[in-house]
Amino acid sequence: MSVDMFTWLGVAAGAITSIGFIPQLFRGYKTKRLDDISYWMPLVLAFGMSLWLMYGILRDDLAIIIANTFGIMCNLLLILMKKWYS
């Protein structure tokens, strides 16, 4: 697996889009309320990202693997937080 300019571009793109989960996670942790989050949204996103992760593994694409692993973890954490704080 080589790390070239395109891989770093993909890692940067994945990092920037994955950062979008952070405010929701912090807000949920701070308020202990995730009533406005449906279970379906993070479940569907985690499933789609799992497919992307498999694709990234098959393609040996580090950017896809990193971005989707982080996204899956964020979505699973949202689901767990919603369950814990319900």
N, C-alpha and C positions, 0 to 999 in steps of 0.2 A: 504494500500500500504506500504509494508515494504521496507526499504532501507538497502540492504546488500552489501557484497563485489562485487557481480556480477552486481548490479545496479550501483555502483560507477565505475566499469570497463566499463560498457556501457556508462555512462555519460562522462567518460574520452575519450573514443573512439569517441563519438559524438562531443565532444568539439574540439578535434584535427582535425577531418575531416571538421567540420564547420568553423574552423579558415581559411581554404583555401579560403573562400569568401572574407575575410577582405582585402587582398592586392588589389583585383580587385575593391572593393568598394572605398578604399582610392585613388587608381589611377584614377578612374573615377571622383571622387570628385575633385581631384587636377587638372586634365587636362581638366575637363568638356567635355570629349570626350569618347564616348563608341561606336564609329563606328565599331570597330572590334568585338563587341558582337552582336550576332544575337538575335532577340526577341525570337526565338524558344528554344534556350538552357535554359534560365532561366524559360520559361513557362513550358517546359517539366519537368525540375527538380522540379519546385514548385508543379506541378500536382503529380508527383511520390512521393514527400515528403508528400503531403497531404494524399495520400493513406497510407503511412507509419505512419503518425500521427493518422489516424483513426484506424489503426491496433494497435498502441501503446495504444490508449485510450481503445479499446476493451479488450486488454490484461492487461490493468492497469500497463503498463511498463513505469516508469518514465524516463528512459534513452532514449527510443525511442521518447517519447513525447517531451522532452526538445530539443534533437538534431534536430528533424524535425521541430519543431516550429521555432527554430533559423534559420534553413536552408530556410524555406519558407519565413521568413521575409527578409533574405538577397537576395533571388531571386526576391521578389517583389520590394525591394529597387533598385536592378539593373535595373529592367524593368522601374520603375519610373524615375530613373536617365537617362536612355537612352532616354526616351520620353522627359524629361525636357531639356536635353542638345542637342537634335536634332534640 
